[in-house]
């Protein structure tokens, strides 16, 4: 039997179809009754006219509760005022299961209540829209990288060492030895890039930061491309082209979902390369002249917090790169500027509208002696990084890469107030359920 979806009803105007889904809402105005049915692909309004239905079908309306699973049959009709532009003239209803006391009602609920019921909250219209935008962003990332000749290489989740720093590692027992949940697949991608030229991994990363900000999760997803023979400047061009491609895809394929979220479109339409670039030195000067006493306190060598990033990004109407950070505040593997070794060839990409860093990237150190020196300076156990040093012994080349945080990108593009809604089941400080 043919399977019909709400999203495809435009193909079947004038035809009778059968939809399998759940009751989203209902309304009774006497001799005409309306049911909103969702099937995962969208929501359609079903119209029940008393004079056109057998009594037993008409009476089933009274039994319907929120999230009751059901099969609805009817004729598709174009109706511009209806959700999705089409309605269903109902001819039959088959109830599969009555949902008794569905906890998420039309009244207002607190965030903690909704997070406790995240497994059900995902069914709501806005959460549905967010997850579909997330899916589109993921697909766009992979399509862009494939079109550019990248090969996907999966990195391990259990590792023996840190990529960014030892203070935010989740430690686990590995049959009596210490292991850690991966902070990043980057080091492994550097090895893979020497085999394939251009590679990426896409998967979960874990940071044990005791942070409760609207930008942080303990488990999040990153895409991490790594490229042999690619310089710092080329790296930035790839990043801005990828971000522009992602936004363009969402605007093309998820316009309806953006409308559900009431996300203004105009700011996204401005996201086209090239992106502005500001050095760390210039950013410090901007903050020093901001007129905000708190922002003006920052000194050269300090990292930017959310207020600093928001101030800088609000000066631009598209994403902005901050480049050439102090060497001491960035990761051990970043290539120093040959003309100014106290800064590195690294950049953070800040999303506009106050959403902060969505990409961090750099050119990597390719000199064996310098990398070994950095490992020692950072106090890292050299034996854990011997394999990583080998990459500089056997055919080393200049290479670059970056990591894009999926959830922060979703938050920005969907214009969400908090990152917790960007992932199906968020892991945050004091939250692991559901």
N, C-alpha and C positions, 0 to 999 in steps of 0.2 A: 504493500500500500504506500502511496506517495506521502512523504513527510512534508508538512507545511510549517513555515516559520513566520512570525509576525514581521520580521524584517523584509520578507519577500512578498508581502501581500499585494504590493503594487502590480505584480505580474498576473494576478488572478482576479482582477475586477470582473464582477458579474458571475464568478464561478463559486461553487460551494466548496468549502475547505473544512478541514478538521485540525484544531489546534490543541496541543497538550501543554498545560501550564498550571499557573497558580492564580488565585484571586488576589488582585492588588487593591481593589476598592469596589464599592457598589453604591448605587443611588436609586431611590424609588420616588417617582413623581406621579404615581397613580397607575394609569393604564399603560405607562411606558416605564420600563426599568432599564438601568444601565449597569453593566459590569465591566470593570477594567481587568483584563487578563494579561499577565506577563508570561513569557515563555523562555526567557533568557536572552533572546535576540532583540526584544523590545516589548512595548505595551500597546495593546489594541483595545478600543472600546467596543463592547458588544451591546447591541440594542435589542431589548426584548419588548415586543408589542403584544399585549394580552390577547387581542382579537386574532393574532396570527399564530398562536402557540397552543398546543394541547395543555390542558389544565395541569397535568403532572409535571410538565416542563416549567410552566410558569411558577408553580409552587416551590420548585427547587431553589429559587432565588432566596427564599426565606431561610433556607438551611446554610447558605454560603457564609463562611466567616473568612476573615483575613488569612491568607496563605493556604486556604483549602486547595488541594490539588484536584484538577478537573480536566475534562475533555469537552471542548466547545465546538459545535458544528454550526455553520452558517454561511451566508453569501457575502462576499466582499463587495463593499461599496465605497466609492471615492467620497471623501468628506474632508474638505480643507480645514474645517474647524476642529477636527478630532486629532488626538495625539497620533503623530505619524502620517496624518493625511488620509487615513482609511478607517472605515468602520466595518463591523460585522453584524449583519442582520441575523440574529440568533435563531436557529431552528431546533437545536437540541443541546442539552447539558447532561453530561455524565460525571457524577461526583466520584472521585477515587478515594479521597480521605478528607474528612472534616477536621480542620485544624482547630483545636480546642484551646482557647485562651492564649493566642499568640501575644507574647509579651511586649513587642514593639508596636505601639499604637500610634494614631495620628497626633496624640498630644505630645508636648515637648518632653524630652528625656535628657538627663544629665550625661555628660561625657563618660563618666565611669560606668554608668548603667549600660550605655551603648557599647563600651569596650568590653564589658563583661559578657555581652551578648553579640560579640563581633561575628560569630558564626551565623547569626541571623541578620545582623545589621547589613551584611554584604548584599542582602536582597533589596535594600532600599534604592530608590531611583538615583540619588546622588552617588552612593557608593558603587552602584552598578556602572555609572558613567566614569568614575575615577578608574576602576579596574580595566575598563575598555581603552581608556587613554593610556594607561600603563602598558597594556598589551600592544597598542600601536607604537609606542615609543620603543619597546623592546624589538619589535619587528623591524622598525625603521633603522635602528642601530645595526642589526645583523645584515639587513639588506645593503645598507651603505657600505659596510666593511667588506662584504662579499663582492660588491661591485668594484671596490678599490683593490681587490686582489688579496685580501687578508684570509688567513686560514684560522679556523677556530681550534684552539688547543685547550683542553680542560686542565685546570690546575688542581693540585690536591687541596683538600680542606684541612687535613691534619698535617702540621709542619713541625719541624724541629727547631725553628729559629724565627726571628721577627723580621718583618720587612720595614716597619716604620719605627718601632720602639717597643721596649720590653714592658713598659708600664701599663699598657692597655691590652695585654694578652689574656685570653681565657685558657687556663692550664687544664689539661686532662691527663688521666693516667693511660699510658700506652704500654700495657703489659709490664708494669713495673718501672718504665721509663717515663720521663716528662715529655709531653707533646703539647701542642697549642693549636687552637682553632685559628685558621688563617686570617690574617689582617688584610692580605693582598696576595694576588697571584703573580705580581709583577716580576719577581726574581725568576720564577719558572718561565715566564714569557720571554725574558731575555735569553734564556737558554734555547727556547723554541724558535726565537727570531733568527738565531744563528743557523738554524736548520731550514727555515722556510722563508726568511726574509721579512714578511709582514704577518703577524699573528695577533690573536686576541683571546682572552678568556672572559667568560660571562657567568658569574655565579655569586653566591653569598660570601660576605666577609663579616668578621666579628671584631668588635672593639669593646673592651671592658671599661669604657669610660663611665664614671658615675655622674652622668650628665642628664638633666631633665629639661633641656631646652626644646623648642619646637622644631629644631633642625637635626636632632640626634636620635639614632636608633642603635641598639646594641648588635642587632643583626640586620644587615642591609645588603643590597645587590650592587655590584660594580661591573662595568665593562672596562677591560684593561688592554688596550692595543699596545703593541711593542713593535718597533720597526728598525731593522738594520739599515745602515747607511743613510739615516735621516737626521738632519741637523735640527737645532732648536727652532729656527724660523720655520722650517718645513713642518715641524710638529705642530706649531700654532695654526698654520694654515689648514692642516687636516682636522684639527679640533673645531675650528670655526665653520668649516664646510660640513662637518658631521652634525653639529648642533643646528645649523640652518636647515639641513636636510630633515632632521627629526621634526622640527617645528612645522616645516612645510607639509610633511606627511600628516601630522595631527590636524592641521587646518584643512587639509583635503579630505581626510577620511573620518574624522571625529568631530565635525562641526556641530552635529546634533548633541553630542555629549558635552561639548563646551557650552552650548546654550543651556543645557540642563543645569550646569554648574554656575550659570550666569557669569561666565568668564569673558571679560571684554576682549574682543578679537584684535583691535587696532595695535596694541603693544606687540603682539606676536607677529603681526604682519611686517614689523620693522626689523625683524631678526634676519638680517642678510649680511654676508661678509662684504668687506672686511670689518672685524670688530676693533674698537679702539683699544689702544695699549698704553698702560701707565706703568712706569717703573716703580719699584718699592720706594725709592727716594722721593719721587714725585707724589706718591700717595701719602707719605709722611708729611710732606709740605702742605698738601691739601687739607689734611686733618689738623695740622698746626694752625691753619688759617680758617678753620671752620666756624669759629665763633662759639663753639660748644666747649665749655671748660673741661668736661670729662674727656672728650675726644682729643683735645689739645695736650693732654698729659702724656700721650704716647711718645716714646723715645725710639730712636733708630736701634734696631736689633730686636724690638718686641714684635710679637705676632699680633695680627689683627683679630679682634673679636667681632661678634655679630653687629654691634653698633657701628664699628669702623667700616665693615664691609657694606653695610646698608647705606651709610653716608656716601661712600665712594660710588657705589653702583647707581645711586639716585641721581648722579651727575650725568648719566648717559641713558639713552633710550633703547639700548641694545646691550647684550653681554659685553663685559670689559675684561681684558687681561691685565693682571698685575704681574710684572715680571722682575727678574733679577733680585731675588730675596737674599738677605744675609746668609752666608754659608752655615753659620752656627745654628740657625733656626730651622733648617731643612734636613732632609734625610741624608744619610751618609753616602749614598750612591750618586748624588747629583753632581754633574760636571761644573767645575768653577769657570767663571768667565775668564778666558785667557788674558784679557786686558785689565781685569780687576778681580783677583782671586778671592776677595772677601765677600763676593756675591756669586750666586750660582745661576746657571742657565735654566731657570725654573719659572713656571708661571701658574697662577691660579686663575681660573675663569669664573667671574662673578656674574650670576644671573641678575637681570634688572628687577625692579620693583621690590628690592629689599630681600631677595631670596638667598643671597650669599653664594659661597663657593659651590659650584657643581662639578668642576674639573680641577685636578691637580696634575701637573706633568712637568717633565724636564728632559734635557739631554742627560744621558747617563755617563758616569766615569768609565772610560775604556782603557785607561792606563793601569796596568797591574800594580805597580809600586804605589801609585796614588790611592787606589782603592784599598790596598792593604793598610796604608797609613790611616785612612779614614776609619776603617774598622777598628783599628787600635785606639784612635782618638775618641771614638764613640763608646769605647769600653765593651765591645761586642766579642763574644768568644770566637776566635779565628777559626777553630776547628769546625764550627757549624757552617762557616761560609767558604770553606775550602773549595767546594764544588763551584760556588759562585765566582771565586777568584780564577778558577780554571778557564772560565769563559774569556778572561783577559790574557791567558797564556797561549791559547790555541786559536789563532785567527781573529784577534780582536779587531773591532771596527767601531767607528762612531755610531751611536744608536740612541734612539729617543722613544719615549712612550708617555702615556697618561692614563688616568683613571677617572671615569665619569660615574658619579653616584646616581643610580637610577631613581631612588626615592626623592632626592632633592630636585631632580629634573622634573619628575611628575608633579611635585608640589608647586614648582614655578609655573609650568605650562598650564596646569589646572587651576592655578591661583588659590591654593589651599592654605588655611591659617596654621595648620600643624602637620608635621610629617607622618603622624601616626595613621592617617587615612590613606596614605599612598601605597601601603603594602597590605596584603590580605590579612595577615595575623602578626601585628607588630610585637617585637620584643624590646621592651624598654625597662628602665630601672623599676623594679617591683611589679613588672607585668610579664608573665609567661603563659597566661591562660586567657582565652582558649588558644 
